[in-house]
Amino acid sequence: MSQQQDLLRDAMRRLNLTRDAFSERLGVRRRALDTWLLPSESSESRAMPEMVGKFVAEILQREALDAGSASGGTEHRPLVQRIAAEGKPQLLSVAQFDRGSLEDLFQVADVMQPIARRQKVTRILEGAVLGSLFFEASTRTRVSFGAAFCRLGGTVCDTTGFTFSSMAKGESIYDTSRVMSGYVDALVVRHPEQGSVAEFARATNIPVINAGDGPGEHPSQAILDLYTIQREFSRTGKLVDGTHVAMVGDLKYGRTVHSLIRLLSLYRGLKFTLIAPPSLEMPAYLVELVARNGHVIEQTSSLKQGLRGADVVYATRVQKERFAAGETMEGYTPEFQVCKALVDSVCKPDTILMHPLPRDGRPGANDLSVDLNHDPRLAIFRQTDNGIPVRMALFAVLMGVDKQVARSMRDAGWRSPAHIGPDDADFDGLD
């Protein structure tokens, strides 16, 4: 049943249609489409007729042919070539993507969903070794990349922190990268200095993924964030085009918002509300880039005013570790906390609340409040779960095995819990 849901979601995404418009295109009632999109565990879930599935596949095939003709055939090139960094299978920046290549990557991520959900297994990367080089503290990103690689059948070698690295002895980035490339088949690198991961990439021809370079970029996080927005919108009938996105918090040093706003600018007619004190505003070059793409941008230091009418609220933690000497959080007061009372008073019932995590739950942190944990609008755990299929898709594409995934899958030999978290059952109807 999950394959049915993934097919329908991918079709709506590729055709850029709401549920109402898609059901009309298929010639079926909206209610029927809704039942086909429900999780298989739902008592109201229904299997899609085989004829409808064939019709959807034909529509997508025609669209792909039309897109290929319009682009002079470039869409038929393998995805790894279309997103390459200077001709190499490496992910350093979201600037490597256009809207078409993003949609193609999301289709691969949809194929990965049964594996990410522990329903299927694959060994397409059996024998491959990932070098995980994290010169900054990380839990989610490091484990997520490692789990994604392992779920494709590979193994992981971890290094965390400068203290345990030869770079503490003065070794150059070039030497470290070249040596590690002789040991492993792919590298995931996080480093505190902007541009440093690109240095790692220049020293090798193996796949390199930027897992965060200081205040620079965090491309895989932005990709999974956009994937999450699309999946959340698929249940409410919204499109990314024309949506209103509010970004809150440390917009100066928050590399996740730097990458996400660039990806979102590939869509049409968005409104961005950037909410931060003057000391933590979004860098001017990003504001200018988004404005050049024809989007509306508002900047404010009023959280209550900025959240009003937003379809997506993306909150970020203050990156104190990136502050320059003597820099303070001037103006970052308790009014910047996104809490349930505020959300209930100014946000819509279907607003999506997101955060790249970790969020600071300590008193006085002014981050996304824990009192929203049971609010159905809170998507942060669905967001982190989506990191696995998205990062699996990135590995598969960069290592050239994305076309092998579907036929390599077999049933998992163990039984995983129906719901990962104790409260997840409450959100069945949302997925």
N, C-alpha and C positions, 0 to 999 in steps of 0.2 A: 504493500500500500504506500510505503514511503516513496517508491519510484514513481508512482502515480502523482503524488503531491509535488515531487521535484520536477516532473515533466511539465505540469500545469504552471507552476511558479516560474520556471524558466521561460515558458512560452509567453506569459504575461510580461515578464521582464524584457524579453527580446522584442516583443511587439509594442512595448510601452503602452499597455492597455490596463485600465482599471478592471475590477471584477465585473462590473456592469457591462462595460464595453466588450470584454472578452466573452462573456456568456452570450452576448448578442452576436458576436462574430461566429461563435460555434452553433448558434441557433438553439440554445438550451436556456432553461430558466435559471435565474441567478441562484435560486435555492438549491438546484441540482449541483451547480458548480461548487457551492459552499460545502455540500456534503462530501464531494470528491476531495476537497482540500483539508478536511478534518483529519486529525491524527487517527491512525487505525484503532487506537485504544478507545476512541469515543464511540458510544452506543449509536450515534447518529451518522457515523462514517459510512460511506457507500462506495462500492467499486465502480469505477468509470467503465461504461460500455466499451468494448474493444473497438467498435467503429469510430467512437469519438477519439480514442487514442491515436488511431491511424490518421484521422482528419487533422489532429493537432500536429502530428509529425509531418504531414504534407505541407501544412501552412508554414512550419519552420523551415522546411527544405526550400520552399519557394522564396521565403524571405532571405535565406542565405545566398541563393543564386542571384537575387536582385541586388543584394548588398555587394556581392563579388563583382557584378557587372558595373555597378556605380563607382567602385573603387579601382577599376582597372585590373581586377584580379588579385590585388594585394591581400585581400582577406583570406585567400586560400593558402597563403604561406603559413607554415606551422607557427603556433602562438609563441613558442620560445624565440623565434626569429623576430617576431613583431615587437616583443618587449625587451629585446637584448640591450645590454649596456655596452656601447662601443663594440658591438658584434659578439659580445660574450654572454653566456647564459647566467647573468647575474642580476640581482634586484638591489639597486642602490637608492632609487628615488621613485616616487609616484609619477614623476614626469615621464617615465618610460611608458606609461599607459595612455591610451585614448579610450573613448567610451566603448568602442567595439571590442578591444582586447580585454577590458574589464569584464564585459558581459560573457566573453568566452571563458575567462578564468572562473567566473561564478558558475558556469555550467559544469566545469570540472569539479568544483567544490560540491555541487549538488550530487554528483556521482559518488563523491567520497562520504556523503552523509551516513549511509548504512554502516560503514566502517567506523566512523567517528562515534556512532551510537552503540557500538559493540555488538552489532547484529551480524556483521560480515567481517572476514579477515582477508588479507592479501599478502603476497610475498614478493611483489614486483621489485622491491629494493633489497632483496635478500643478498647479503654479502657486502652491501654498501655501508660505509662508515661516515658519520657526520662529525665534524669537529665543531664543538660549541665553545666559542671563545667569548666569555663575558668578563670584560674588564671593569664592569660596574655591577653593583648589586642588582639581582633580578630573581624573581620567583616565577611569576606567571609566564613571561615571555620565554625564559629559558626552558622551563618544563614543557610548555606548550609546543615549542619547536621540537624538543626531544621526543615527546609523545607522538607527534605527527610523523616523525621519521620512523620511529619504531613501529607504528601501526601500518607502515608501508613495507615492513619486513627488514628495515635496516637497524644498525646499532649506533650508539652515540658515545663519543669521548668528550668529557666535560673539563673545562678549565674556568675557574671563577676567580676574579680579582687579580690585581697587579702583583701582589705579594707572591703568588704561586706561579708567576710567569717569568720566562727568561728576559722579558722586557724590563723587569726590575733590575736586571744586571746590565742594562744599556743596549740590549739587542734592538735593532730597528724594526719598524713595522714590515718593511720589505723582507727582511730575513725571516721574521716569524712566519709571515704568510707563505713564503716559498718553501720553508721547511715543513710546515703543517700540510701543505698541498701534496707533499710526498707521502704523507701518512693517511690522509683521508680523501673522501670523494666529493665532499661539499663542506662549506664553512658557513656558519652563522656567527656574526660578530657584533658585539655591542662594545662601544668605546666612548669615553666621556668627551672626546674632542670632535667637533664638527669637521666633516671631511675625512676623518681617519679611516672609516670603512672603505671609502673609495681608494685609499692607499693600499689597503689589503687586497682589494680587487685587482688593482693594476699589476700586482706582483704574481698573479696566477691566472690560469685559464679555467680552473674548476668553478662550479657554481658558488657564488658568494651572496649571502643575503644580509642586508643591513638590518640589524635588530635594534637600532638606535645609535645615533652618533651625536652625543651631547645635545645641544639645543637644536640640532639640525632636523633630521627626519626620522620617522618610524613607519616605513611604508607598509609593512605587513599589518600593523595595527590599523592603519587607515583603511586598508582593503577589507579587513574583517569588520570594521565599523560600518562601512558602506554596505557590505553584504548583509549585515544585521538590519540596517535601516530598510533595505529592500524586502527582507523576509518579514519584518514587522509590518511594513506597509501592505504586503500581500494579503494580510488578514483584515485590513481595514479599508481596502480598496483605494489606497492613495498611490500616487506616483512621486518619484524623486523630483521630476520636473515640477517647478512651481512651488516647491515646499518652503517652509519657513524654519530655519535652523538657528537656534540660540546657542552660542558658545560662552561658557562661564568660567571665570577663574584666572589662572595664570596663562594668559594667551601670549605672553612674551617668550617664555622658556618652554612652554608645553609643546614638545615636538609632535605629539599625536594630533593636536589641532592644526599644526602647520601642514602636516601631510593630508589630513582629512579635508581641509578647506580647499586644497588644490584639486583633490579628486572630485569633490562635489561641484567645483566650478566647471567640470566637463559637461554638466547637465544644463538644463535651460530654465531661465526665469526664477532663480532662487532668491530668497531674501535671507540675509545673514544679519543677526543681531549679535554684536560682540560686546560682552558684558565684563568689564574689568576696571579696576582703578587705573588712573593715568600711568602709574609706575609699572603696570603689567599688561599694557595694551598689546594687541597683535602687531607684529612688525609691519612697517609701512609698505615694504615691497610686496608682501602678501595681500594686503588690502588693495593695492594698486592692481595686482595681477587679477584678482577676482572682479574688480570693477571693470577692467578692460574686457572681461568676458560677458559683460552686460548684466551682472547681477546687482541687486540692491543691497547696500551695506549701511547698517546703522551701528554707531558705537555709543555706548552709554555706561555709566557707573551705577545705574539704578537696576537692581535685580528684578524688582517687582514690575517695573515698566518694561524691561527687556524680555521677560518670559511670556508676557501676555500674547496669546495667539500662536505661540510656537508649536510646530508639529514635532520637532525634535529638540530636546534640551541636552546638550553635551557638556557635562561639568568636568573640571580638571582640578587636580591637586596642585597646590603651590609648590614649585620646584625650588625649595630653599637651597638645595645643594648646588644650584647653578648660579646663585646670586654672586655678584662681584663683591669684593671686600668693601664693607661699609654699607652695602645695599640693604634696604629694609622693605617690609611689606606695608609701606605707607598707604593708608586708605583701605586696606583689606580688613574690613570690620565684620562683626557677626552678621550684618545684613547680607553678606555674600553667601550664607549657608542656604543651600537648596533643601528645604525641609517640607514635610507633608502639609503643614498648615499653609505655607506659601503656594505650593503646587495646587492644593485644593482650591485656593482662592483665585488664582490667575491662569492656571493651565486648563486645557481641554481634557475631556474624559479619555481621549485616545492619544494624548501626547506621549511620546516615547522618551524615557529618562535613561541617559547613557553616561558612562564613565569608563575611562581606559583602565582604571585600577592601577595601583592600590589607592583606595580612598582612605583618608585619615579620619578615623572614627572617634578620635579623642575629643574631649570637651574643648571648645574654643578653636577647633581646627577650621571651622567655617567651610567644610567640604560637603559633599552630598550626604545628607543625613541618614543615619541608620533607621530612623523612624519610618522610612519609605520601604523597608525590606519586604513588607507584605502587600505593597501596592502593585496591582497588575501592570501599571505603566512602567515600573522599574524593569529595565531589560538588561541590566548589567551581567547577570549570570547566563542568560541566553547569548549575550554578546561574547563572553569568554568561551562558552561552549563552541561558538561558531569559529573560534580561532583554530580549532583542530582541523576541520575540513578545508578551511582556507589555506592553512600552512601545508597541509598534505597536497593540495592542488598546486601550490607553488613549487614544492619539491618535485612532484611528478612532471610538471611542465619543464622546469629548468633541467631536469635529468632525462628528459625525453621519453618518459614512460606513460604519459597521460592517456594515450590511446589504448593502453593495455589493461587499464584498471577494471573496467566493467566485466571483461571476460575472465579476469584473474580471481574474482571474488568467490568465496565459498562461505558457508554458514559457520559462525563462531562455535567453537566446541565447549563453551562455557555459558552460563546464564548470568547476565548482568541484571541489576535491579531495573524495574520498569521506570523508576524515576531516580535520578542521581541524588537530588536533595529531598529532604523530608517535606518541603513545601511545594515541590514541583508539580504535583498532581493538581494543585489549584489552578495552574496555568495551562492545563491540557487544551482548553478551548482556544488558546491564543496562538498555537503553533500551526 
